[in-house]
Amino acid sequence: MTAGSLFRQIAGSLADAIESGELPVGARLPTEATLARRHGVSRHTVREALGELRAQGLIESRQGRGSVVIRARAQTIYTQAYSSIDDLTRVARGMPLHPTQVGEITADAELAGLLRGTPGRRYIHIEALRFASDDATTTPAGHVEVFVDGTLGRIREHLQDLRVAVAEKLEELYDLRIVRIEQEITVEALGAAHAAALDVAPGTPALLIRRWYSAANGRIFEIAISRYPVGRFAMQNVLTREGAR
């Protein structure tokens, strides 16, 4: 059994315990060390399982209290909960993009400015839908555009069976390492094309998230632009004061 299926199996077991009331709202989950011993896995695998539960909106991590159940059933909206690059890439596991169109594009001055690139630079352009669960027959949670450095073309061979984030697959294929992700969050009214893809009326407010993925040499090798209509997306973060106990 792969590590990816292990963490989902553990997350599923804990989710069942939460839904049945064995772990009621307000209950604390066993510690990472306890769960690791119980399931015979590493603490890293347990952290991935807990990240999956946070992404479903079932638990949250509280300083000094560990992981606490906050909801008996998974949210139907797409939820992201992360505090590191590893957390962010982990969110995509089990809920990957579903590409609708893949092509190549050469950046003009306007696109180059948006992507922080240079005019004439070639990108692989991926348009895709994101769903709140692995069921692609449901209403999509969001529309995602991904621009990948045109020299990294092997990613095209892996898009239809992608089970991880595009950036994570690029790391695997090209021995890259993400060292920085810059994120910008704004709000926009959806245009006709994006509204049609998301089954909402044109002009519907949407959260717009832009991310720039950089390698160790400072090279931006991926840019992702995500649009989530109001009511279909939630972002969860826990902030603590340095040195607080």
Long-range contacts (C-beta under 8 A, 24 or more apart in sequence): 3-45, 3-48, 4-93, 4-94, 4-163, 6-39, 6-41, 6-45, 7-41, 7-45, 7-46, 7-48, 7-49, 7-52, 7-93, 8-49, 8-52, 8-93, 8-94, 10-35, 10-39, 10-41, 10-45, 10-46, 10-49, 11-48, 11-49, 11-50, 11-52, 11-53, 11-56, 14-49, 14-53, 14-58, 15-53, 15-56, 15-58, 15-74, 18-53, 18-58, 18-59, 18-69, 18-72, 19-72, 19-73, 21-72, 23-69, 24-69, 24-72, 25-69, 25-70, 25-71, 25-72, 26-68, 26-69, 27-68, 27-69, 28-65, 28-66, 28-67, 28-68, 28-69, 29-59, 29-66, 29-67, 29-68, 29-69, 31-66, 48-90, 48-93, 51-81, 51-82, 51-87, 51-90, 51-91, 52-90, 52-93, 52-94, 54-79, 54-81, 54-236, 55-79, 55-80, 55-81, 55-91, 55-95, 57-234, 57-236, 60-236, 60-238, 61-238, 62-238, 63-238, 63-240, 63-244, 63-245, 64-245, 75-132, 75-234, 76-132, 77-132, 77-141, 77-231, 77-232, 77-233, 77-234, 78-130, 78-131, 78-132, 78-141, 78-142, 78-228, 78-232, 78-233, 78-234, 79-132, 79-233, 79-234, 79-235, 79-236, 80-233, 80-234, 80-235, 80-236, 81-235, 81-236, 81-237, 82-237, 83-237, 83-238, 85-178, 85-179, 85-181, 88-165, 88-181, 89-164, 89-165, 89-167, 89-168, 89-178, 91-165, 92-164, 92-165, 92-168, 93-163, 93-164, 93-165, 94-134, 94-163, 95-130, 95-131, 95-132, 95-133, 95-134, 96-162, 96-163, 96-164, 96-165, 97-126, 97-128, 97-129, 97-130, 97-144, 97-146, 97-159, 97-162, 97-166, 98-128, 98-129, 98-130, 98-131, 98-136, 98-140, 99-126, 99-127, 99-128, 99-159, 99-160, 99-162, 100-127, 100-128, 100-129, 100-197, 101-125, 101-126, 101-127, 102-126, 102-127, 102-156, 102-159, 104-150, 105-147, 115-147, 115-220, 115-223, 116-212, 116-220, 116-223, 117-220, 121-149, 121-150, 122-150, 123-147, 123-148, 123-149, 123-150, 124-148, 124-149, 124-150, 124-152, 124-153, 124-155, 124-156, 126-159, 126-166, 129-197, 129-198, 130-226, 132-232, 139-198, 139-199, 139-232, 140-197, 140-198, 140-199, 141-228, 141-232, 141-233, 142-198, 142-206, 142-226, 142-227, 142-228, 142-229, 142-232, 142-233, 143-194, 143-197, 143-198, 143-226, 143-227, 144-224, 144-225, 144-226, 144-227, 145-224, 145-225, 145-226, 146-222, 146-223, 146-224, 146-225, 147-222, 147-223, 147-224, 147-225, 148-221, 148-222, 149-219, 149-220, 149-221, 149-222, 152-221, 166-222, 166-224, 167-213, 167-222, 167-224, 170-221, 170-222, 176-215, 176-221, 177-215, 177-216, 178-213, 178-214, 178-215, 179-214, 179-215, 179-216, 180-213, 180-214, 181-211, 181-212, 181-213, 181-214, 182-211, 182-212, 182-214, 183-209, 183-210, 183-211, 184-209, 184-210, 184-211, 185-209, 185-210, 186-210, 188-227, 190-227, 190-229, 194-227, 198-227, 198-229, 200-229, 204-229, 204-230, 205-229, 205-230, 206-230, 207-233
